[in-house]
């Protein structure tokens, strides 16, 4: 039995499936609520490595999504690795990594985000300029659509 780090889910996809909503959309470190103590904007998450740390001092921190999964669900290393599809047993490869969320949920996200894109396009066509916040949200929608397309391609 062994651990296969390469089989861990991508940090951004994993954290979004855990319900984290990031307050800003730029940079590798993103701010979100700390689920460990209920702080509204005290958790920082690195979307490249999966590392996380609570800046409010509750002590929550770790180096990757496996550490977060262990802390969040109270699991030991092997159990968390198995749940994330990163455990190899008896020489057999780990089961295929599940998609970050079910296809039905992906379709719901696509419907919402594509509707937002359509409304923004219609507004632009009618001479209504987008605000900075609206443009930021539009770019976020485009990014989510692209990620889902890559995930299910």
KAGILIN-V423161 format. One record per residue. SS is DSSP state (h for helix, s for strand, l for the rest). PSI is psi as a letter, one per 20 degrees, with the letter a starting at -180 (999 if undefined). Layout:
[[SS | PSI] [SS | PSI]]
This chain:
[[l | p] [s | r] [s | p] [l | n] [h | h] [h | i] [h | i] [l | q] [l | q] [l | q] [h | g] [h | g] [h | g] [h | g] [h | h] [h | h] [h | h] [l | j] [l | j] [l | p] [l | p] [l | p] [l | h] [l | r] [l | k] [l | q] [l | r] [l | h] [s | p] [s | q] [s | p] [s | r] [l | q] [l | o] [l | i] [l | h] [l | i] [l | j] [l | p] [l | h] [l | k] [l | i] [s | p] [s | p] [s | p] [s | o] [l | i] [l | g] [l | h] [l | i] [l | q] [s | q] [s | p] [s | p] [l | i] [l | i] [l | j] [l | i] [l | i] [l | p] [s | q] [s | r] [l | i] [l | a] [h | h] [h | g] [h | g] [h | g] [h | g] [h | g] [h | g] [h | g] [h | j] [l | k] [l | q] [l | r] [h | g] [h | g] [h | g] [h | g] [h | h] [h | g] [h | h] [l | j] [l | k] [l | k] [s | p] [s | p] [s | p] [l | l] [l | i] [s | q] [l | q] [l | q] [l | q] [l | p] [l | p] [l | q] [l | q] [l | h] [l | r] [l | q] [h | h] [h | g] [h | h] [h | g] [h | h] [h | g] [h | g] [h | g] [h | g] [h | g] [h | h] [h | h] [h | g] [h | g] [h | g] [h | g] [h | g] [h | g] [h | g] [h | g] [h | g] [h | g] [h | h] [l | j] [l | j] [l | o] [l | q] [l | q] [l | r] [h | g] [h | g] [h | g] [h | g] [h | g] [h | h] [h | g] [h | h] [h | g] [h | g] [h | g] [h | g] [h | g] [h | g] [h | g] [h | g] [h | g] [h | g] [h | h] [h | h] [h | j] [l | 999]]
